[in-house]
Amino acid sequence: MATSFDTLLQDCERELNFPVSTAIGATLVTAGTPDTDPDVRRQKAAFRGANEVLREIDNEGGFSDLKSDSEIRTVAAVTDGTVTVTADSATVVGTSTTFTTWSVAANDYLRYAGQANTYNISSVTGETTLTLRAAYVGSTASSSYAIFRPRYSLASDVEEVYSVAFDLLPTTASLLGGGSGRRSLKQISMDELSSKVGLLHRNTGGVPTHYALDGRDSSGYIQIYLHPYPDSQYLIPYRYYASATLFTSGASTSPLPTMYDELIKWGIKKALTFWADDPRHDACIGNYRDEFARMFRREMRSRDGGGGISLVPSTRRGGGGSGLYKAYSNTLFDRSD
């Protein structure tokens, strides 16, 4: 069972012979005005120290204890009715269409029959009206169409995706030339996708075989771009390393198993001794690094079955972590700062 922040803090205070907190505030996020109560200030210093440990775990790379999974539920292409497009206009008018019923949304794409060009949708204003981000290029006409969605948002806690695959149903397998079992999607970059497919000519629908990570949506969730665009409803599972959820209050619990408690506690002690200008601060830093290295070795053994592998710190957040674990080979660590 995960350990709460207040329990971790009280353990650290006892071990350091500091006053033991008896009433830890429900909210420990630093407010705009400084706290005058030294107990509250000490608690907030420890709170920041605990969360710094979780941030460093995120920065150093995915730990297996943060593995998780979810799925992408794709939508089928919308083709009901017909649409009228007007030369040099961004307005599209439908006949017998049901745009809102089918949940057509901004950033979906429209392809007019007989054209390779696709148009990004800016907004949907009703069952029969939508607006494109760019004006239609071509002659005014009415015809069939397809609206499709190649881009999907992933779970809110996704830090790094490491597998996208789905089990082939008989009908899906036949579309891909037969076979059964789990089909893995190949990851490529958006630049590769652009050069191979052409993002302005996304006119290929079918069972997705490739994916690219495509920034974040307006809520900050990582997005995935599927190719070919899904022509039907598919359930596509994916596996990922989750971000380590930060402590939010004294009663909130660690997102990690209890085997990480010692690491978090050394992070708290490091913060407490710095706050108190305690001469044990340097020793706490050394013990924190040693404990991080021990947890890192355990992670490497779990991935490699006991042998040595090479690993470099993740740069997913633009920094790459502390630099403590630049390389690993059996039990050799570079602990340079």
Long-range contacts (C-beta under 8 A, 24 or more apart in sequence): 1-258, 2-253, 2-254, 2-255, 2-256, 2-257, 2-258, 3-253, 3-254, 3-258, 3-261, 4-250, 4-251, 4-252, 4-253, 4-254, 5-47, 5-50, 5-247, 5-249, 5-250, 5-251, 5-252, 5-253, 5-254, 6-250, 6-251, 8-50, 8-254, 8-261, 8-264, 8-265, 8-268, 9-43, 9-46, 9-47, 9-50, 9-250, 9-268, 11-265, 12-46, 12-265, 12-268, 12-269, 12-272, 13-272, 15-265, 15-269, 16-269, 16-272, 16-273, 16-278, 16-280, 18-42, 18-272, 18-276, 24-250, 24-251, 25-249, 25-250, 26-249, 26-250, 26-251, 27-249, 28-247, 28-249, 28-250, 29-248, 41-275, 42-272, 42-275, 42-276, 43-250, 45-271, 45-272, 45-274, 45-275, 46-268, 46-271, 46-272, 46-275, 47-247, 47-250, 48-271, 49-267, 49-268, 49-269, 49-270, 49-271, 49-272, 50-247, 50-264, 50-267, 50-268, 50-271, 51-246, 51-247, 52-267, 52-271, 53-263, 53-264, 53-267, 54-244, 54-245, 54-246, 54-247, 54-255, 54-256, 54-264, 55-244, 55-246, 56-292, 56-321, 56-322, 57-244, 57-256, 58-159, 58-243, 58-244, 58-316, 58-317, 59-313, 59-314, 59-316, 59-317, 59-319, 59-320, 59-321, 59-322, 60-296, 60-313, 60-314, 60-321, 60-322, 60-324, 60-325, 61-160, 61-241, 61-311, 61-313, 61-314, 61-321, 62-159, 62-160, 62-162, 62-241, 62-314, 63-241, 63-256, 63-295, 63-299, 64-299, 64-302, 64-303, 65-256, 65-257, 65-260, 66-159, 66-241, 66-242, 66-243, 66-244, 66-255, 66-256, 67-239, 67-240, 67-241, 67-242, 68-155, 68-157, 68-239, 68-240, 68-241, 68-242, 69-237, 69-238, 69-239, 69-240, 70-154, 70-155, 70-158, 70-237, 70-238, 70-240, 71-235, 71-236, 71-237, 71-238, 72-152, 72-154, 72-164, 72-224, 72-226, 72-234, 72-235, 72-236, 72-237, 72-238, 73-233, 73-234, 73-235, 73-236, 74-149, 74-152, 74-208, 74-226, 74-230, 74-232, 74-233, 74-234, 74-235, 74-236, 75-102, 75-103, 75-149, 75-230, 75-233, 76-230, 76-231, 76-232, 76-233, 77-146, 77-147, 77-148, 77-205, 77-229, 77-230, 77-231, 77-232, 78-102, 78-104, 78-146, 78-147, 78-148, 79-144, 79-145, 79-146, 79-147, 82-142, 82-143, 82-144, 82-145, 83-110, 83-112, 83-142, 83-143, 83-145, 84-140, 84-141, 84-142, 85-112, 85-136, 85-138, 85-140, 85-141, 85-142, 86-136, 86-140, 87-136, 87-137, 87-138, 87-139, 87-140, 88-135, 88-136, 88-137, 89-135, 89-136, 90-122, 90-131, 90-132, 90-133, 90-134, 90-135, 90-136, 91-129, 91-130, 91-131, 91-132, 92-129, 92-130, 92-131, 92-132, 92-136, 93-128, 93-129, 94-127, 94-128, 94-129, 94-130, 95-128, 95-142, 97-127, 97-128, 98-127, 99-124, 99-126, 99-127, 99-128, 99-129, 99-130, 99-147, 100-124, 100-126, 100-127, 101-127, 102-147, 104-130, 104-147, 105-149, 107-151, 108-147, 108-148, 108-149, 109-147, 109-148, 109-149, 109-150, 109-202, 109-229, 110-145, 110-146, 110-147, 111-145, 111-146, 111-147, 111-148, 111-202, 111-203, 112-136, 112-138, 112-143, 112-145, 113-143, 113-144, 113-145, 113-146, 114-143, 115-203, 116-201, 116-203, 117-200, 117-201, 118-200, 118-201, 118-202, 118-203, 121-147, 146-205, 148-202, 148-205, 148-229, 148-230, 148-231, 149-229, 149-230, 150-202, 150-225, 150-226, 150-227, 150-229, 150-230, 151-214, 151-223, 151-224, 151-225, 151-226, 152-223, 152-224, 152-226, 153-217, 153-219, 153-221, 153-222, 153-223, 153-224, 154-221, 154-222, 154-223, 154-224, 154-238, 154-240, 155-221, 155-240, 155-242, 156-219, 156-220, 156-221, 157-242, 157-243, 157-245, 158-221, 158-222, 158-240, 158-241, 158-242, 158-243, 159-240, 159-241, 159-242, 159-243, 159-316, 160-240, 160-241, 160-314, 160-316, 161-187, 161-213, 161-222, 161-224, 161-238, 161-239, 161-240, 162-239, 162-240, 162-241, 163-238, 163-239, 164-211, 164-224, 164-236, 164-237, 164-238, 164-239, 165-236, 165-237, 165-238, 166-234, 166-235, 166-236, 166-237, 172-207, 172-234, 175-206, 175-207, 176-207, 176-209, 183-209, 185-209, 185-210, 185-211, 185-226, 185-236, 186-210, 186-211, 187-211, 187-212, 187-213, 188-212, 190-214, 190-225, 193-225, 193-227, 197-227, 202-227, 202-229, 204-228, 204-229, 205-229, 205-230, 205-231, 206-231, 207-231, 207-234, 208-234, 208-236, 259-295, 260-295, 262-291, 263-288, 263-291, 263-292, 263-295, 266-291, 289-324, 289-335, 292-324, 292-325, 293-324, 293-325, 293-333, 293-335, 296-325, 296-328, 296-333, 297-328, 297-331, 300-328
